[in-house]
């Protein structure tokens, strides 16, 4: 009986701890002006972006489920709700004009932009993407912020993942060997990083120390350029690991107690 219980418990923990990406992952293609909402390894829905013939930048500044997208130069932005519908709110940065901004992220106070193909690197600005100033020459195709360790992470087309401070000082460099990576995003529920390989539909998950955790293909997004993406921290699917462990621990404690009683009785 004890053996069967332990096997069943181990199978339960294993099945719940290896789950697929649990948070809504917004991946945007600037070539076709399409946004995808991916969750659990499949496309939940897609929507049309406002900027034609641009690679919009996505700070995905979620507030009540809303997020922002910028045009490629960072001069204009549109706000969307969590389903990809424009809310009607827009803004213009006026004199701010940086070509080839591909991806964005935020720490809640500052926004970060990845720029390629001329003046490459990571730029830092305010919450409206104004006053963008270059803080690093590393990272050309993706950027995000990890709240758990306060680091900015960036990727480039050559397959390198960079960890840096919010001021742009390099902390670590990791080789992922994934060429043409984009749509870098931080998933708070798993404390991990996600990115897409452009043109393949393949998603990769890495821990914050540069170790690959898993990869899988998402049907329905092949053949696009995923130059921007972020996770919606308000949409995390509840995972049963804590509850499972909470139930398992008392059960194991009870088994240990019964064993001690049997030994005492003998």
Residue frames relative to the residue before (quaternion, step in Angstrom):
aa qw qx qy qz dx dy dz
X 1.0000 0.0000 0.0000 0.0000 0.00 0.00 0.00
X 0.6546 0.5166 -0.3068 0.4588 3.56 0.91 -0.96
X 0.6575 0.5186 -0.3130 0.4481 3.58 0.90 -0.92
X 0.6609 0.5045 -0.3115 0.4600 3.58 0.95 -0.91
X 0.6424 0.5290 -0.3261 0.4484 3.60 1.00 -0.80
X 0.6775 0.4966 -0.2981 0.4533 3.56 0.90 -0.94
X 0.6348 0.5206 -0.3314 0.4649 3.58 1.01 -0.79
X 0.6667 0.4978 -0.3060 0.4626 3.60 0.89 -0.92
X 0.6556 0.5134 -0.3144 0.4558 3.57 0.98 -0.85
X 0.6505 0.5150 -0.3146 0.4611 3.55 0.97 -0.87
X 0.6446 0.5168 -0.3226 0.4618 3.57 1.01 -0.81
X 0.6362 0.5334 -0.3279 0.4507 3.58 1.03 -0.79
X 0.6699 0.4925 -0.2992 0.4682 3.58 0.88 -0.96
X 0.6580 0.5202 -0.3131 0.4453 3.58 0.92 -0.93
X 0.6780 0.5116 -0.3007 0.4337 3.56 0.89 -0.93
X 0.7272 0.4323 -0.2541 0.4687 3.60 0.99 -0.75
X 0.6761 0.5166 -0.3095 0.4245 3.61 1.09 -0.50
X 0.6991 0.4695 -0.2748 0.4640 3.59 1.20 -0.35
X 0.3059 0.8203 -0.4541 0.1654 3.59 1.31 0.15
X 0.5793 -0.5940 0.4393 0.3444 3.55 -1.28 0.48
X 0.7608 -0.3635 0.2876 0.4542 3.52 -1.40 0.10
X 0.2403 -0.8466 0.4708 0.0619 3.55 -0.55 1.29
X 0.6890 0.4614 -0.2684 0.4902 3.59 1.22 -0.36
X 0.5519 -0.5875 0.4612 0.3708 3.58 -1.11 0.58
X 0.1448 -0.7920 0.5929 0.0154 3.53 -0.68 1.22
X 0.1843 -0.7913 0.5781 0.0760 3.56 -0.51 1.21
X 0.0095 -0.7966 0.6018 -0.0562 3.58 -0.57 1.23
X 0.1081 -0.8357 0.5382 0.0133 3.57 -0.70 1.08
X 0.2183 -0.7641 0.5989 0.0986 3.52 -1.08 0.87
X 0.3042 -0.7939 0.5043 0.1513 3.54 -0.48 1.24
X 0.5784 0.5979 -0.3843 0.4003 3.61 1.16 -0.44
X 0.8047 0.2581 -0.1184 0.5214 3.57 0.80 -1.00
X 0.3822 -0.7446 0.4617 0.2939 3.60 1.34 -0.03
X 0.4745 0.6367 -0.4563 0.4016 3.55 0.88 1.04
X 0.1771 -0.7589 0.6172 0.1081 3.53 -1.10 0.80
X 0.1776 -0.7761 0.5992 0.0841 3.57 -1.04 0.84
X 0.1879 -0.7251 0.6465 0.1448 3.55 -1.16 0.68
X 0.0663 -0.8171 0.5718 -0.0315 3.54 -0.47 1.28
X 0.1365 0.7780 -0.6045 0.1033 3.57 -0.97 0.86
X 0.8438 0.1268 -0.1094 0.5099 3.54 -0.98 0.85
X 0.6944 -0.5043 0.2745 0.4338 3.57 1.13 0.62
X 0.7361 0.3309 -0.2373 0.5407 3.60 1.21 0.24
X 0.5290 -0.6168 0.4781 0.3334 3.56 -1.27 0.41
X 0.3091 -0.7577 0.5491 0.1697 3.58 -0.67 1.13
X 0.7708 -0.1834 0.1625 0.5881 3.56 0.95 -0.92
X 0.2089 -0.7478 0.6102 0.1576 3.55 -1.35 0.12
X 0.0923 -0.7932 0.6009 0.0350 3.58 -1.23 0.39
X 0.4989 -0.6627 0.4813 0.2834 3.54 -1.28 0.44
X 0.3496 -0.7383 0.5449 0.1893 3.55 -1.00 0.92
X 0.5796 -0.6514 0.3870 0.3001 3.56 -1.18 0.57
X 0.7245 0.4495 -0.2570 0.4549 3.58 1.04 -0.69
X 0.2561 -0.7744 0.5621 0.1368 3.57 -0.54 1.16
X 0.8593 0.1204 -0.1033 0.4862 3.55 -1.17 0.75
X 0.6005 0.5168 -0.3898 0.4693 3.57 0.99 0.83
X 0.3438 -0.6540 0.6125 0.2810 3.53 -1.38 0.19
X 0.2055 -0.8211 0.5117 0.1471 3.62 0.07 1.16
X 0.3742 -0.6927 0.5742 0.2246 3.54 -1.24 0.57
X 0.1803 -0.8296 0.5262 0.0492 3.55 -0.87 0.92
X 0.1610 -0.7755 0.6024 0.0989 3.56 -0.25 1.15
X 0.1334 -0.8193 0.5411 0.1349 3.57 1.19 -0.58
X 0.1154 0.8211 -0.5379 0.1522 3.49 0.84 1.14
X 0.1204 -0.8547 0.5006 0.0661 3.56 0.42 1.21
X 0.1297 0.7395 -0.6484 0.1259 3.51 -0.92 1.04
X 0.8090 -0.0732 0.0018 0.5832 3.53 -0.19 1.24
X 0.7117 -0.4518 0.2480 0.4773 3.56 1.18 0.58
X 0.5966 0.5744 -0.3726 0.4187 3.62 1.21 -0.16
X 0.0541 -0.7891 0.6105 0.0408 3.57 -1.20 0.50
X 0.3906 -0.7111 0.5416 0.2201 3.55 -1.32 0.35
X 0.0861 -0.7433 0.6543 0.1092 3.53 -1.27 0.46
X 0.2191 -0.7690 0.5885 0.1196 3.55 -1.12 0.70
X 0.5086 -0.5895 0.5055 0.3719 3.53 -1.25 0.30
X 0.7432 -0.4628 0.2559 0.4099 3.55 -1.26 0.32
X 0.7070 0.4526 -0.2696 0.4718 3.61 1.06 -0.64
X 0.4669 -0.7013 0.4299 0.3246 3.58 1.27 -0.20
X 0.4996 0.6909 -0.4109 0.3227 3.60 1.22 0.20
X 0.8016 0.1567 -0.0670 0.5730 3.61 1.11 -0.62
X 0.0998 -0.8044 0.5850 0.0273 3.56 -1.12 0.69
X 0.1865 -0.7494 0.6274 0.1001 3.53 -1.29 0.57
X 0.2964 -0.7430 0.5725 0.1796 3.57 -1.04 0.79
X 0.1279 -0.7762 0.6159 0.0423 3.55 -1.09 0.87
X 0.4407 -0.6328 0.5437 0.3314 3.55 -1.26 0.32
X 0.7477 -0.4394 0.2622 0.4232 3.57 -1.28 0.12
X 0.6860 0.4645 -0.2827 0.4835 3.60 1.23 -0.33
X 0.5899 -0.6067 0.3568 0.3958 3.57 1.29 0.11
X 0.5062 0.6258 -0.4407 0.3975 3.58 1.18 0.44
X 0.4736 -0.6693 0.4791 0.3133 3.65 -0.81 0.90
X 0.3662 -0.7423 0.5224 0.2050 3.58 -0.92 0.92
X 0.5480 -0.5986 0.4048 0.4213 3.57 1.24 -0.40
X 0.6029 0.5520 -0.3603 0.4495 3.59 1.27 -0.20
X 0.0473 0.7839 -0.6155 0.0669 3.58 -0.88 1.00
X 0.0215 -0.7863 0.6130 0.0743 3.56 -1.27 0.19
X 0.2606 -0.7567 0.5859 0.1271 3.53 -1.28 0.48
X 0.3531 -0.7537 0.5204 0.1909 3.56 -0.94 0.92
X 0.4457 -0.7307 0.4356 0.2787 3.58 1.23 0.03
X 0.8656 0.0245 0.0086 0.5000 3.58 -0.47 -1.20
X 0.5440 0.6248 -0.4079 0.3837 3.59 1.22 -0.36
X 0.1933 0.7841 -0.5645 0.1705 3.60 -0.63 1.09
X 0.1472 0.7709 -0.5971 0.1661 3.57 -0.22 1.34
X 0.3224 -0.7757 0.5105 0.1834 3.57 -0.50 1.15
X 0.8404 0.2416 -0.1810 0.4501 3.56 -1.32 0.55
X 0.2760 0.7046 -0.5912 0.2790 3.59 0.79 0.99
X 0.1654 -0.8543 0.4913 0.0373 3.57 -0.54 1.20
X 0.8181 0.0388 0.0250 0.5732 3.60 0.97 -0.72
X 0.1140 -0.8090 0.5743 0.0516 3.55 -1.21 0.46
X 0.0244 -0.7727 0.6338 0.0268 3.52 -1.36 0.21
X 0.1820 -0.7910 0.5745 0.1055 3.56 -1.25 0.20
X 0.3048 -0.7227 0.5859 0.2037 3.54 -1.26 0.54
X 0.6416 -0.5244 0.3130 0.4641 3.57 1.30 0.19
X 0.7403 0.3043 -0.1896 0.5686 3.57 1.27 -0.36
X 0.7839 0.1630 -0.0589 0.5962 3.53 1.05 -0.87
X 0.2628 -0.7146 0.6095 0.2207 3.53 -1.29 0.29
X 0.2179 -0.7649 0.5980 0.0993 3.54 -1.21 0.65
X 0.1115 -0.7981 0.5915 0.0264 3.55 -1.02 0.87
X 0.2668 -0.7312 0.6058 0.1649 3.57 -1.10 0.81
X 0.0861 -0.8102 0.5798 0.0050 3.56 -0.79 1.07
X 0.0976 -0.8045 0.5839 0.0477 3.55 -1.03 0.78
X 0.8324 0.3375 -0.1811 0.4005 3.47 -1.46 0.10
X 0.7993 -0.0731 -0.0014 0.5965 3.54 0.95 0.96
X 0.8066 -0.0200 -0.0267 0.5901 3.58 -0.26 1.23
X 0.1139 0.8604 -0.4891 0.0865 3.55 1.13 0.78
X 0.5523 0.6297 -0.4656 0.2860 3.52 -1.29 0.48
X 0.6194 -0.5367 0.4368 0.3708 3.51 -1.38 -0.31
X 0.1428 -0.7843 0.6021 0.0433 3.54 -0.97 1.00
X 0.2197 -0.7773 0.5827 0.0895 3.56 -1.13 0.73
X 0.0747 0.8086 -0.5785 0.0767 3.57 -0.92 0.90
X 0.6724 -0.4712 0.3634 0.4402 3.55 -1.29 -0.27
X 0.7331 -0.4541 0.2830 0.4198 3.57 -1.29 0.01
X 0.6743 0.4109 -0.3069 0.5313 3.58 1.26 -0.03
X 0.4969 -0.6769 0.3971 0.3703 3.56 1.32 0.34
X 0.4158 0.6680 -0.5023 0.3585 3.54 1.06 0.77
X 0.8210 0.2671 -0.1842 0.4699 3.55 -1.25 0.44
X 0.1902 0.8084 -0.5365 0.1499 3.60 1.01 0.71
X 0.0252 -0.7872 0.6146 -0.0435 3.55 -0.82 1.13
X 0.4729 -0.6850 0.4735 0.2880 3.58 -0.90 0.89
X 0.1094 -0.8012 0.5866 0.0451 3.57 -0.89 0.97
X 0.7966 0.0774 -0.0516 0.5973 3.62 1.22 -0.24
X 0.3648 -0.7107 0.5558 0.2300 3.56 -1.19 0.56
X 0.5963 0.5588 -0.3524 0.4560 3.59 1.31 0.05
X 0.7521 0.3559 -0.2829 0.4771 3.56 -1.07 0.77
X 0.0235 0.8490 -0.5230 0.0710 3.56 -0.31 1.24
X 0.8066 0.3214 -0.1369 0.4769 3.61 1.08 -0.56
X 0.8231 0.0663 -0.0483 0.5620 3.61 1.17 -0.06
X 0.0377 0.7834 -0.6193 0.0359 3.56 -1.14 0.68
X 0.0885 0.7705 -0.6282 0.0611 3.57 -1.17 0.68
X 0.3511 -0.7200 0.5594 0.2129 3.56 -1.30 0.21
X 0.2320 -0.7703 0.5832 0.1130 3.58 -0.91 0.99
X 0.3374 -0.7879 0.4814 0.1832 3.56 -0.35 1.24
X 0.6119 0.6002 -0.3563 0.3721 3.60 1.08 -0.64
X 0.8057 0.1790 -0.1090 0.5540 3.61 1.05 -0.65
X 0.4899 -0.7091 0.4057 0.3043 3.58 1.26 0.19
X 0.5170 0.6523 -0.4051 0.3784 3.58 1.17 0.51
X 0.3557 -0.6636 0.6112 0.2441 3.50 -1.32 0.50
X 0.1225 -0.7819 0.6084 0.0590 3.58 -0.93 0.93
X 0.0395 -0.7910 0.6104 -0.0105 3.56 -1.07 0.81
X 0.1703 -0.7551 0.6210 0.1230 3.56 -1.25 0.49
X 0.2031 -0.7615 0.5978 0.1464 3.55 -1.29 0.36
X 0.7119 -0.4782 0.3170 0.4050 3.55 -1.32 0.19
X 0.6586 0.5337 -0.3053 0.4339 3.60 1.17 -0.49
X 0.5945 -0.6120 0.3540 0.3830 3.58 1.23 0.00
X 0.5262 0.6131 -0.4305 0.4023 3.58 1.14 0.47
X 0.2198 -0.7441 0.6227 0.1010 3.51 -1.14 0.86
X 0.1278 -0.8142 0.5657 0.0279 3.57 -0.77 1.07
X 0.1668 -0.7380 0.6447 0.1090 3.54 -1.12 0.79
X 0.0712 0.8073 -0.5789 0.0896 3.59 -0.79 1.02
X 0.5710 -0.5591 0.4620 0.3847 3.53 -1.29 0.24
X 0.6508 -0.5109 0.3765 0.4168 3.57 -1.26 0.16
X 0.6414 0.4853 -0.3278 0.4956 3.58 1.29 -0.14
X 0.6011 -0.6093 0.3333 0.3954 3.57 1.31 0.01
X 0.4576 0.6723 -0.4662 0.3482 3.61 1.21 0.13
X 0.4261 -0.7272 0.4813 0.2407 3.59 -0.76 1.06
X 0.1941 -0.7869 0.5798 0.0832 3.55 -0.91 1.02
X 0.7958 -0.0968 0.1057 0.5884 3.59 0.90 -0.94
X 0.1684 -0.7461 0.6341 0.1133 3.53 -1.32 0.51
X 0.0656 -0.8014 0.5945 0.0004 3.57 -0.85 0.99
X 0.3091 -0.7357 0.5734 0.1857 3.59 -0.97 0.87
X 0.1666 -0.8048 0.5635 0.0835 3.60 -0.63 1.09
X 0.2965 -0.7775 0.4919 0.2562 3.60 1.24 -0.48
X 0.5291 0.5776 -0.4314 0.4476 3.60 1.21 0.50
X 0.2342 -0.8050 0.5308 0.1238 3.56 -0.33 1.21
X 0.8393 0.1699 -0.1507 0.4940 3.55 -1.21 0.65
X 0.2074 0.7858 -0.5467 0.2015 3.57 0.82 1.04
X 0.0675 0.7947 -0.6007 0.0550 3.56 -1.11 0.70
X 0.7594 0.3865 -0.2796 0.4425 3.56 -1.38 -0.04
X 0.1385 0.8182 -0.5419 0.1331 3.58 0.94 0.90
X 0.0537 0.8034 -0.5863 0.0885 3.56 -0.88 0.99
X 0.3149 -0.7239 0.5835 0.1906 3.55 -1.20 0.64
X 0.1801 -0.7727 0.6019 0.0906 3.57 -0.86 1.02
X 0.3496 -0.7854 0.4756 0.1863 3.55 -0.39 1.26
X 0.6374 0.5645 -0.3410 0.3985 3.60 0.96 -0.81
X 0.7689 0.2860 -0.1666 0.5470 3.60 1.11 -0.62
X 0.3374 -0.7623 0.4817 0.2703 3.59 1.35 -0.05
X 0.5469 0.6040 -0.3804 0.4375 3.54 0.91 0.97
X 0.4401 -0.6777 0.5335 0.2499 3.53 -1.39 0.23
X 0.1146 -0.7741 0.6198 0.0592 3.55 -1.14 0.73
X 0.1085 0.7690 -0.6297 0.0170 3.55 -1.19 0.55
X 0.3854 -0.7096 0.5484 0.2174 3.53 -1.32 0.40
X 0.3545 -0.6832 0.5865 0.2522 3.54 -1.19 0.58
X 0.4484 -0.7366 0.4398 0.2510 3.53 -0.50 1.22
X 0.8352 0.2234 -0.1852 0.4672 3.53 -0.98 0.97
X 0.7081 0.4718 -0.2682 0.4517 3.60 1.22 -0.06
X 0.3770 -0.7120 0.5064 0.3074 3.59 1.05 -0.65
X 0.5267 0.6346 -0.4090 0.3906 3.61 1.28 0.13
X 0.1629 -0.7651 0.6176 0.0813 3.55 -0.99 0.96
X 0.1564 -0.7841 0.5978 0.0581 3.55 -1.09 0.81
X 0.1531 -0.7640 0.6206 0.0874 3.52 -1.11 0.80
X 0.0351 -0.7902 0.6114 -0.0249 3.57 -0.91 1.02
X 0.4278 -0.6492 0.5427 0.3178 3.55 -1.16 0.50
X 0.6830 -0.5226 0.3261 0.3924 3.58 -1.26 0.21
X 0.6483 0.4817 -0.3187 0.4960 3.58 1.32 -0.03
X 0.6197 -0.6074 0.3240 0.3768 3.57 1.23 0.36
X 0.5150 0.6259 -0.4305 0.3971 3.60 1.18 0.42
X 0.4254 -0.7045 0.5055 0.2592 3.57 -0.85 0.97
X 0.2442 -0.7820 0.5623 0.1125 3.56 -0.91 0.98
X 0.7712 -0.2130 0.1492 0.5811 3.58 0.95 -0.83
X 0.0883 -0.7578 0.6407 0.0865 3.52 -1.37 0.23
X 0.1046 0.7777 -0.6168 0.0619 3.56 -1.12 0.65
X 0.4626 -0.6764 0.5087 0.2641 3.53 -1.30 0.41
X 0.2192 -0.7614 0.5991 0.1157 3.54 -1.03 0.86
X 0.3309 -0.7528 0.5370 0.1879 3.55 -0.50 1.18
X 0.7317 0.4386 -0.3080 0.4213 3.54 -1.03 0.78
X 0.7515 0.3185 -0.2241 0.5325 3.60 1.22 -0.16
X 0.3587 0.7420 -0.4956 0.2743 3.61 1.20 0.30
X 0.8106 0.3486 -0.2282 0.4115 3.52 -1.23 0.58
X 0.6291 0.5184 -0.3462 0.4644 3.56 1.23 0.21
X 0.4322 -0.6573 0.5448 0.2907 3.55 -1.37 0.13
X 0.1626 -0.8215 0.5435 0.0580 3.55 -0.27 1.29
X 0.0347 0.8556 -0.5143 0.0476 3.54 0.35 1.22
X 0.8058 0.1784 -0.1120 0.5534 3.60 1.13 0.00
X 0.2139 0.7829 -0.5678 0.1376 3.56 -1.09 0.69
X 0.0349 0.7780 -0.6270 0.0197 3.52 -1.28 0.41
X 0.4565 -0.6663 0.5198 0.2782 3.54 -1.32 0.39
X 0.3578 -0.6956 0.5812 0.2240 3.55 -1.20 0.67
X 0.3056 -0.7978 0.4932 0.1641 3.56 -0.26 1.27
X 0.6320 0.5430 -0.3440 0.4330 3.61 1.21 -0.30
X 0.7160 0.4813 -0.2445 0.4426 3.61 1.23 -0.26
X 0.2913 0.7912 -0.5020 0.1928 3.59 1.19 0.35
X 0.3657 -0.7060 0.5651 0.2204 3.56 -0.95 0.93
X 0.4899 -0.6711 0.4654 0.3050 3.58 -0.84 0.95
X 0.1761 -0.7793 0.5949 0.0881 3.56 -0.85 1.00
X 0.4389 -0.7586 0.4240 0.2285 3.59 -0.86 0.91
X 0.3611 0.7696 -0.4874 0.1993 3.61 1.17 -0.01
X 0.6906 0.4651 -0.3213 0.4512 3.67 0.68 -0.89
X 0.6653 0.4984 -0.3105 0.4611 3.57 0.93 -0.87
X 0.6341 0.5353 -0.3282 0.4513 3.55 0.99 -0.85
X 0.6774 0.4799 -0.2926 0.4746 3.54 0.90 -0.92
X 0.6257 0.5437 -0.3405 0.4437 3.57 1.04 -0.75
X 0.6818 0.4632 -0.2850 0.4892 3.57 1.06 -0.75
X 0.6535 0.5400 -0.3138 0.4277 3.54 1.02 -0.78
X 0.6406 0.5656 -0.3358 0.3963 3.57 0.93 -0.89
X 0.6777 0.4635 -0.3221 0.4714 3.66 0.79 -0.85
X 0.6226 0.5515 -0.3471 0.4333 3.57 1.03 -0.74
X 0.6684 0.4843 -0.2953 0.4812 3.58 0.94 -0.87
X 0.6302 0.5257 -0.3369 0.4614 3.56 1.05 -0.78
X 0.6469 0.5232 -0.3186 0.4542 3.57 1.02 -0.79
X 0.6321 0.5271 -0.3273 0.4641 3.57 1.03 -0.78
X 0.6483 0.5169 -0.3172 0.4604 3.55 0.97 -0.88
X 0.6410 0.5266 -0.3208 0.4571 3.58 1.04 -0.84
X 0.6567 0.5061 -0.3123 0.4638 3.61 0.94 -0.86
X 0.6194 0.5416 -0.3441 0.4523 3.58 1.01 -0.74
X 0.6645 0.5025 -0.3125 0.4564 3.56 0.93 -0.93
X 0.6344 0.5321 -0.3296 0.4536 3.59 1.01 -0.78
X 0.6524 0.5145 -0.3157 0.4582 3.59 0.96 -0.90
X 0.6502 0.5060 -0.3222 0.4662 3.57 0.94 -0.86
X 0.6490 0.5192 -0.3183 0.4560 3.59 0.98 -0.86
X 0.6524 0.5272 -0.3112 0.4469 3.56 1.01 -0.86
X 0.6518 0.5103 -0.3152 0.4640 3.58 1.04 -0.76
